[in-house]
Amino acid sequence: MTSNFSKMASFRSLFAAALTVASLTAASAQTVTPPPTPTDITPQAGNTAFLVGHAIGSQGYTCLPTTTGGTSWTVNPPRPEATLFTDLFGQPVEIITHFASINENPKPGVTVPLGGNATWQSSLDTSKVWAKAIGMINAGTDLESCPNNGAIPCVLLQSVGNEKGPTGGRLLANVSFVQRLNTNGGAAPTTACTAGQTQLVPYTADYYFYKPDK
């Protein structure tokens, strides 16, 4: 009896995973429509959004000395940690994890920073994209794409490296740009701090992933 229950549970898990992959595959063939964005955070023409994930995570800050002899909370280096979800039959399903890591497959001419790059890794096929910010607007300055005052900025990031999954997965292997929009929370603390302290501040955002048009 126990064996039959175990087999049924395994089958359900495999079926759910297969259904998620199939749904995302179908979604990637459809058009994802990001909100209109200011020029500073709009990808170059010739790239189209194909995937969006709603992120729940935290932005890390370190308390560092200032040039005036005081201290302040600083993103140094950037340490995002988030999980991205999509809606599947009314339930949130994890599709991507977001963190900082060393770029293991840099594009030609890219210098890999010791502090790592912002990284997104598919939870389904483990493909990755590393990216760096090339454009930014302050939160609350654009009602359609970045409306929440006091949140972390909305940014445009460009791929500096991509990697297929170990079995050839390609969900993020061709990503060219990433937009972080609709940010909420995550801004630097306003409290006094002692050098060396760290603090994680919760945030949410929508991440749009682009790939080159064929």
FISE-682961 format. One line per 8 residues: their letters; for each residue z, y, x of N, C-alpha, C. Coordinates in steps of 0.02 Angstrom, whole numbers, padded with zeros to 5 digits. Atoms other than C-alpha are relative to their C-alpha. Example, Ala and Ser with C-alpha at 12.3 -4.5 7.8 and 13.67 -1.06 7.14 Angstrom:
REM residues 2
as	00000,-00059,00045,00390,-00225,00615,00000,00060,00045  -00003,-00059,-00042,00357,-00053,00684,00037,00055,-00039
***
This chain:
REM residues 214
mtsnfskm	00000,-00060,00041,00000,00000,00000,00000,00063,00043  -00004,-00057,-00045,00050,00119,00139,-00066,00011,00036  00064,-00005,-00035,-00112,00079,00230,-00053,00031,-00044  00049,-00028,00047,-00214,00119,00075,00010,00075,-00010  -00015,-00071,00007,-00125,00286,00053,-00022,00038,00062  00020,-00033,-00062,-00156,00327,00236,-00075,00008,00004  00073,-00003,00000,-00340,00285,00220,-00025,00053,-00048  00021,-00049,00049,-00354,00391,00063,00012,00071,00026
asfrslfa	-00016,-00066,-00028,-00268,00538,00149,-00050,00020,00054  00048,-00013,-00054,-00383,00522,00299,-00068,00017,-00029  00065,-00012,00033,-00535,00514,00185,-00002,00070,-00030  -00002,-00066,00031,-00480,00670,00091,-00004,00055,00053  00002,-00049,-00053,-00452,00764,00253,-00070,00007,00028  00068,-00001,-00026,-00623,00715,00319,-00048,00031,-00050  00043,-00028,00051,-00704,00758,00153,00008,00076,-00004  -00013,-00072,00002,-00620,00930,00151,-00032,00035,00059
aaltvasl	00030,-00030,-00060,-00677,00964,00329,-00075,00002,-00007  00073,00003,00008,-00855,00909,00290,-00023,00051,-00051  00018,-00048,00052,-00857,01016,00133,00003,00071,00026  -00006,-00067,-00030,-00797,01168,00230,-00059,00015,00045  00057,-00009,-00045,-00930,01144,00364,-00064,00011,-00040  00061,-00007,00040,-01065,01122,00232,-00002,00067,-00035  -00003,-00064,00034,-01007,01276,00138,-00016,00058,00048  00013,-00053,-00049,-01008,01382,00295,-00072,-00001,00024
taasaqtv	00070,00005,-00020,-01178,01316,00345,-00044,00033,-00052  00038,-00032,00053,-01244,01368,00176,00010,00075,00000  -00014,-00072,00000,-01157,01536,00188,-00036,00035,00056  00033,-00032,-00057,-01232,01570,00359,-00074,00011,-00012  00071,-00009,00016,-01404,01554,00282,-00010,00057,-00051  00004,-00053,00049,-01362,01690,00155,00013,00067,00034  -00010,-00067,-00028,-01348,01877,00179,00072,00022,-00013  -00066,-00031,00005,-01175,01947,00214,-00011,00075,00002
tppptptd	00012,-00072,00006,-01166,02130,00165,00062,00039,00020  -00055,-00043,-00020,-01047,02237,00267,-00004,00067,-00035  00004,-00067,00029,-00999,02408,00200,-00039,00046,00047  00032,-00050,-00045,-01098,02558,00266,00051,00025,00051  -00045,-00022,-00053,-01025,02615,00431,-00028,00059,00039  00024,-00054,-00043,-01032,02770,00541,-00038,-00027,00060  00043,00020,-00056,-01155,02766,00686,00040,-00031,00057  -00039,00025,-00058,-01017,02736,00815,00019,-00073,-00006
itpqagnt	-00019,00070,00008,-00975,02566,00741,-00053,-00041,-00036  00056,00035,00031,-01146,02512,00678,-00040,-00037,00054  00039,00038,-00050,-01235,02371,00775,-00072,00026,00005  00070,-00019,-00011,-01407,02402,00847,-00045,-00033,-00051  00050,00029,00044,-01557,02374,00735,-00025,-00065,00030  00023,00065,-00024,-01622,02197,00746,00054,-00052,00001  -00055,00047,00005,-01454,02115,00714,00025,-00001,-00072  -00018,00007,00070,-01394,02048,00547,00066,-00037,-00006
aflvghai	-00063,00033,00013,-01221,02002,00484,-00013,-00067,-00035  00009,00066,00030,-01208,01816,00442,00065,-00033,-00020  -00064,00032,00012,-01022,01781,00430,00054,00054,-00002  -00056,-00046,00002,-00863,01873,00381,00064,-00041,-00008  -00064,00033,00006,-00682,01821,00401,00055,00051,-00010  -00057,-00045,00011,-00523,01902,00336,00055,-00021,00047  -00048,00015,-00052,-00398,01912,00478,00071,00019,-00019  -00072,-00014,00006,-00209,01900,00469,00029,-00014,00069
gsqgytcl	-00025,00012,-00067,-00125,01925,00636,00045,00056,00024  -00043,-00051,-00030,-00036,02043,00756,-00034,00031,00060  00023,-00035,-00059,-00076,02171,00889,00059,00009,00047  -00054,-00003,-00048,00029,02164,01047,00003,00065,00038  -00010,-00061,-00038,00102,02315,01135,00053,-00011,00054  -00048,00002,-00055,00193,02337,01300,00025,00070,00013  -00029,-00065,-00016,00312,02480,01341,-00010,00014,00075  00016,-00017,-00070,00250,02564,01501,00022,00071,00017
ptttggts	-00017,-00068,-00021,00301,02716,01603,-00059,00048,-00011  00051,-00051,00007,00206,02877,01571,00000,00045,00062  00006,-00045,-00058,00149,03008,01697,00053,00055,-00001  -00050,-00053,00005,00284,03126,01633,00071,-00026,00011  -00065,00029,-00013,00425,03007,01675,00032,-00036,-00058  -00026,00035,00059,00450,02936,01501,-00031,-00069,-00006  00032,00064,00015,00389,02777,01420,-00036,00005,-00067  00035,00002,00064,00269,02735,01278,-00028,-00069,-00011
wtvnpprp	00030,00064,00018,00200,02587,01185,-00076,00003,00013  00069,-00001,-00021,00029,02541,01255,-00032,-00069,-00010  00039,00062,00003,-00104,02411,01218,-00025,-00013,00070  00018,00008,-00071,-00112,02349,01397,00024,-00068,00025  00070,-00002,00024,-00202,02233,01405,-00002,-00016,-00075  00005,00018,00071,-00268,02205,01228,00021,-00072,-00012  -00022,00067,00015,-00180,02055,01154,-00001,-00013,-00075  00003,00016,00071,-00243,02021,00979,00014,-00074,-00011
eatlftdl	-00010,00069,00020,-00186,01863,00894,-00009,-00002,-00076  00013,00001,00072,-00258,01823,00723,-00035,-00064,-00019  00037,00055,00030,-00324,01688,00610,-00045,00028,-00053  00049,-00025,00048,-00480,01720,00509,-00012,-00053,-00054  00007,00045,00057,-00502,01646,00336,-00061,00019,-00041  00050,-00012,00051,-00639,01628,00208,00024,-00032,-00064  -00020,00027,00064,-00622,01590,00023,-00045,-00059,-00019  00037,00059,00020,-00673,01415,-00029,00031,-00028,-00064
fgqpveii	-00024,00022,00065,-00654,01372,-00213,00068,00031,-00017  -00061,-00036,00017,-00518,01503,-00230,00058,-00010,00048  -00053,00013,-00048,-00418,01444,-00079,-00021,00026,00069  00017,-00024,-00068,-00409,01526,00095,-00005,-00059,00048  00013,00054,-00048,-00482,01411,00228,-00009,00031,00069  00006,-00026,-00068,-00461,01443,00414,-00068,-00016,00029  00065,00012,-00031,-00627,01466,00503,-00004,00020,00073  00005,-00026,-00068,-00593,01560,00665,00069,00021,00024
thfasine	-00060,-00029,-00030,-00450,01602,00784,-00022,00056,00047  00016,-00059,-00039,-00445,01768,00876,00056,00012,00050  -00050,-00007,-00053,-00356,01796,01042,-00033,00030,00061  00028,-00024,-00063,-00380,01860,01220,-00004,-00058,00049  00007,00053,-00049,-00448,01743,01353,-00051,00020,00053  00048,-00012,-00053,-00547,01738,01514,-00069,-00023,-00024  00069,00015,00019,-00735,01741,01481,-00026,-00056,00045  00021,00059,-00039,-00792,01567,01537,-00075,-00006,00007
npkpgvtv	00073,00005,-00002,-00977,01597,01509,-00030,00070,-00005  00023,-00069,00005,-01016,01780,01549,-00075,00007,00002  00071,-00015,-00003,-01188,01853,01520,-00017,00029,00068  00020,-00027,-00066,-01288,01905,01674,00021,00073,00008  -00021,-00068,-00015,-01217,02062,01754,00068,00020,-00027  -00066,-00015,00029,-01051,02052,01661,00055,-00014,00051  -00059,00010,-00042,-00894,02077,01765,00058,-00021,-00044  -00054,00026,00042,-00753,01973,01694,00066,00032,00018
plggnatw	-00064,-00032,-00016,-00591,02073,01682,00056,-00052,00007  -00055,00047,-00011,-00433,01988,01744,00044,-00008,-00062  -00040,00003,00061,-00347,02030,01581,-00033,-00036,-00057  00036,00036,00052,-00478,01935,01483,-00036,00045,-00049  00036,-00035,00052,-00588,01985,01338,00023,-00024,-00069  -00012,00021,00068,-00565,01982,01151,-00044,-00062,-00013  00033,00064,00009,-00613,01805,01098,00005,-00023,-00072  -00001,00033,00065,-00660,01720,00936,-00024,-00072,00010
qssldtsk	00019,00070,-00008,-00666,01530,00927,-00002,-00033,-00069  00008,00035,00063,-00731,01429,00781,00051,-00056,-00007  -00047,00054,00014,-00599,01317,00704,-00035,-00064,-00020  00039,00058,00025,-00739,01200,00648,-00038,-00035,00056  00040,00033,-00053,-00847,01171,00803,00018,00024,00070  -00028,-00027,-00062,-00749,01265,00940,-00049,00043,00040  00044,-00048,-00034,-00898,01376,00986,00038,00067,00007  -00037,-00062,-00015,-00843,01546,01056,-00047,00059,00010
vwakaigm	00032,-00062,-00021,-00893,01726,01077,00054,00043,00032  -00042,-00050,-00033,-00814,01849,01199,-00035,00067,-00010  00032,-00065,00013,-00842,02033,01164,00044,00057,00024  -00037,-00060,-00020,-00793,02208,01221,-00018,00056,-00047  00010,-00056,00045,-00774,02365,01118,-00048,00051,00030  00048,-00051,-00022,-00918,02489,01129,-00001,00060,-00047  -00003,-00055,00047,-00879,02600,00980,00063,-00004,-00042  -00063,-00001,00036,-00727,02654,00880,00004,00061,-00046
inagtdle	-00019,-00057,00042,-00672,02764,00734,00073,-00009,-00019  -00070,00003,00020,-00494,02806,00685,00006,-00023,-00073  -00012,00023,00068,-00425,02721,00531,00012,00060,-00046  -00008,-00054,00048,-00431,02831,00377,-00054,00052,00002  00052,-00051,-00006,-00586,02926,00430,-00065,-00018,-00035  00060,00020,00037,-00715,02827,00330,00023,-00042,-00060  -00026,00032,00060,-00676,02780,00150,-00031,-00068,-00014  00034,00063,00017,-00804,02639,00141,00016,-00057,00048
scpnngai	-00008,00053,-00049,-00769,02545,00301,00068,-00001,00036  -00062,-00005,-00038,-00603,02605,00372,00048,00048,-00034  -00033,-00050,00043,-00499,02686,00234,00075,00009,00010  -00073,00001,00000,-00318,02650,00281,00031,00041,00057  -00033,-00042,-00049,-00224,02789,00370,00056,-00037,00036  -00055,00029,-00037,-00104,02738,00507,-00011,-00071,00025  00016,00067,-00023,-00191,02573,00547,-00033,00003,00068  00038,00002,-00062,-00272,02516,00708,-00072,00020,-00013
pcvllqsv	00069,-00025,00010,-00448,02585,00735,-00047,-00055,-00024  00056,00045,00014,-00605,02505,00667,-00048,00004,00059  00038,00002,-00062,-00716,02450,00809,-00064,-00041,-00007  00061,00041,-00010,-00887,02383,00857,00006,-00031,00069  -00003,00036,-00063,-00886,02251,00993,-00066,-00035,00012  00062,00032,-00020,-01035,02182,01088,00016,-00063,00040  -00011,00063,-00036,-01046,02004,01152,-00011,00009,00075  00008,00003,-00072,-01018,01983,01338,-00002,-00073,00024
gnekgptg	00003,00071,-00016,-01021,01793,01331,00004,-00042,-00063  -00002,00048,00056,-01050,01648,01212,00002,-00070,00027  -00004,00069,-00023,-01019,01463,01221,-00005,-00047,-00060  00003,00051,00051,-01069,01313,01117,00063,-00043,00001  -00055,00048,00001,-00939,01188,01061,-00018,-00061,00041  00012,00057,-00043,-00921,01026,01162,-00050,-00050,-00029  00049,00045,00031,-01029,00932,01036,-00062,00038,-00024  00060,-00039,00017,-01159,01070,01022,00008,00049,-00057
grllanvs	-00012,-00047,00055,-01078,01175,00885,-00023,00070,00017  00031,-00065,-00015,-01162,01344,00869,00021,00056,-00048  -00018,-00051,00049,-01069,01442,00734,00005,00070,00031  -00008,-00064,-00034,-01024,01580,00858,-00040,00005,00065  00035,00002,-00064,-01141,01534,01000,-00055,00052,00007  00054,-00051,-00002,-01271,01666,00953,00024,00068,-00024  -00026,-00064,00024,-01156,01808,00899,-00017,00055,00050  00018,-00056,-00042,-01218,01974,00966,00049,00059,-00006
fvqrlntn	-00047,-00054,00012,-01097,02098,00887,00055,-00023,-00048  -00055,00012,00047,-00929,02095,00797,00026,00068,-00022  -00031,-00060,00028,-00864,02231,00682,00070,-00016,-00025  -00066,00004,00030,-00679,02252,00644,00007,00058,-00049  -00001,-00050,00052,-00669,02344,00478,00060,-00010,-00046  -00053,00004,00051,-00545,02380,00338,00068,-00019,00030  -00063,00015,-00033,-00399,02376,00458,00060,00027,-00041  -00061,-00020,00034,-00223,02386,00387,00059,-00022,00042
ggaaptta	-00056,00017,-00044,-00067,02396,00496,-00022,-00005,00072  00016,00013,-00070,-00060,02353,00680,00006,00058,00048  -00004,-00058,-00044,-00033,02529,00747,00061,-00004,00046  -00054,00002,-00049,00079,02560,00897,00066,00022,-00031  -00065,-00022,00025,00265,02573,00861,00014,00073,00019  -00018,-00070,-00014,00338,02748,00854,00071,00006,00027  -00069,00000,-00024,00511,02697,00914,00002,00010,00075  -00010,-00004,-00072,00581,02734,01086,00003,-00070,00029
ctagqtql	00002,00066,-00029,00564,02592,01209,00021,00002,00074  -00018,00008,-00071,00618,02528,01379,-00057,-00036,00035  00056,00029,-00037,00486,02488,01510,00007,-00075,00006  00001,00073,-00003,00437,02306,01502,00008,-00033,-00067  -00006,00029,00067,00475,02280,01318,-00069,-00016,-00028  00061,00015,00037,00342,02199,01210,00016,-00004,-00074  -00009,00003,00072,00317,02205,01023,-00066,-00019,-00033  00059,00020,00039,00196,02123,00900,00003,00035,-00068
vpytadyy	00003,-00037,00062,00141,02227,00751,-00051,-00034,-00046  00046,00035,00045,00063,02136,00600,-00059,00045,-00022  00058,-00037,00027,-00111,02186,00541,-00045,-00049,-00037  00054,00037,00031,-00253,02129,00431,-00065,00039,00011  00065,-00032,-00009,-00439,02165,00448,-00055,-00048,-00023  00059,00041,00013,-00612,02103,00403,-00044,00001,00063  00044,00006,-00058,-00719,02040,00548,-00069,-00024,-00023  00069,00017,00016,-00908,02039,00525,-00035,-00022,00064
fykpdk	00035,00028,-00058,-01012,01933,00644,-00076,00006,-00010  00072,-00012,00002,-01193,01976,00685,-00035,-00045,00049  00043,00035,-00047,-01334,01882,00767,-00069,00033,00000  00066,-00032,-00003,-01507,01938,00825,-00047,-00028,-00053  00051,00023,00048,-01646,01931,00697,-00052,-00041,00037  00051,00043,-00031,-01775,01797,00732,-00068,00032,-00009
***
